[in-house]
Amino acid sequence: MTTIQLTIPDVSDEQAEILIAMLDEMGFSGFEQRESQLIGYVEEGSYQPEATQQILNEQQLSFTISRVESINWNAEIGRAHV
């Protein structure tokens, strides 16, 4: 399964709260806040690129998108102990 990572730099705490609420309604299920950056995660099948871009353009925010391949950590740990 592939996850989409959305990174939004230069976000205030107030903007982050609003964006988290809006993105959550669009299927994003995990968020990280780092200094002035917001990172959100959504399954690739649920990702709505046009709607995401519209929300961020309305807020006049830039963003980057990257794909993150899921890792089966149980299998990886099992291999390390063999």
TIKEMI-452324 format. One record per residue (C-alpha): residue number from 1; residue in three letters; x, y, z. Coordinates in steps of 0.02 Angstrom, whole numbers, plus 50000, padded with zeros to 5 digits. Each point is the difference from the previous one (the first is absolute). Layout:
# TIKEMI-452324
<NUM,'ALA',<X,Y,Z>>;
...
END
This chain:
# TIKEMI-452324
<1,'MET',<50000,50000,50000>>;
<2,'THR',<50063,50173,49957>>;
<3,'THR',<49973,50153,50106>>;
<4,'ILE',<50004,50179,49940>>;
<5,'GLN',<50100,50121,50108>>;
<6,'LEU',<49948,50183,49986>>;
<7,'THR',<50127,50125,50068>>;
<8,'ILE',<49949,50180,50027>>;
<9,'PRO',<50139,50119,50054>>;
<10,'ASP',<49979,50168,50088>>;
<11,'VAL',<49837,49960,50090>>;
<12,'SER',<49944,50093,50156>>;
<13,'ASP',<49919,49904,50143>>;
<14,'GLU',<49831,50076,49955>>;
<15,'GLN',<50018,49951,49817>>;
<16,'ALA',<50052,49825,50051>>;
<17,'GLU',<49843,49976,50105>>;
<18,'ILE',<49888,50054,49856>>;
<19,'LEU',<50094,49894,49873>>;
<20,'ILE',<49995,49846,50110>>;
<21,'ALA',<49811,50014,50014>>;
<22,'MET',<49979,50026,49812>>;
<23,'LEU',<50122,49863,49949>>;
<24,'ASP',<49926,49878,50126>>;
<25,'GLU',<49832,50018,49911>>;
<26,'MET',<50089,49951,49838>>;
<27,'GLY',<50068,49836,50070>>;
<28,'PHE',<50168,50053,50071>>;
<29,'SER',<50026,49896,50156>>;
<30,'GLY',<50166,50050,50076>>;
<31,'PHE',<50083,50167,50031>>;
<32,'GLU',<50166,50062,50066>>;
<33,'GLN',<50042,50178,50048>>;
<34,'ARG',<50185,50046,49998>>;
<35,'GLU',<50047,50179,50041>>;
<36,'SER',<49910,50096,49860>>;
<37,'GLN',<49962,49848,49892>>;
<38,'LEU',<49846,49890,49985>>;
<39,'ILE',<50013,49822,49930>>;
<40,'GLY',<49845,49900,49959>>;
<41,'TYR',<49977,49820,49943>>;
<42,'VAL',<49863,49919,49896>>;
<43,'GLU',<49983,49833,49911>>;
<44,'GLU',<50035,50022,49815>>;
<45,'GLY',<49826,49935,49952>>;
<46,'SER',<49917,50134,50107>>;
<47,'TYR',<50109,50144,49943>>;
<48,'GLN',<49906,50141,49911>>;
<49,'PRO',<50136,50104,49915>>;
<50,'GLU',<49886,50134,49926>>;
<51,'ALA',<49906,50031,50162>>;
<52,'THR',<50162,50003,50100>>;
<53,'GLN',<50078,50125,49881>>;
<54,'GLN',<49845,50110,50006>>;
<55,'ILE',<50001,50007,50191>>;
<56,'LEU',<50185,50043,50007>>;
<57,'ASN',<49987,50128,49860>>;
<58,'GLU',<49858,50086,50093>>;
<59,'GLN',<50113,50010,50153>>;
<60,'GLN',<50143,50061,49888>>;
<61,'LEU',<50112,49858,50058>>;
<62,'SER',<50128,49901,49904>>;
<63,'PHE',<50016,49812,50022>>;
<64,'THR',<50092,49845,49941>>;
<65,'ILE',<49934,49826,49971>>;
<66,'SER',<50099,49839,50016>>;
<67,'ARG',<49955,49815,50000>>;
<68,'VAL',<50049,49893,50148>>;
<69,'GLU',<50001,49812,49978>>;
<70,'SER',<49931,49907,50150>>;
<71,'ILE',<50117,49881,50089>>;
<72,'ASN',<49943,49842,50087>>;
<73,'TRP',<50100,50027,50159>>;
<74,'ASN',<49954,49829,50071>>;
<75,'ALA',<50082,49916,49850>>;
<76,'GLU',<50152,50113,50010>>;
<77,'ILE',<50025,49964,50186>>;
<78,'GLY',<49979,49813,49967>>;
<79,'ARG',<50138,50006,49869>>;
<80,'ALA',<50116,50090,50120>>;
<81,'HIS',<49983,49861,50128>>;
<82,'VAL',<50035,49855,49881>>;
END
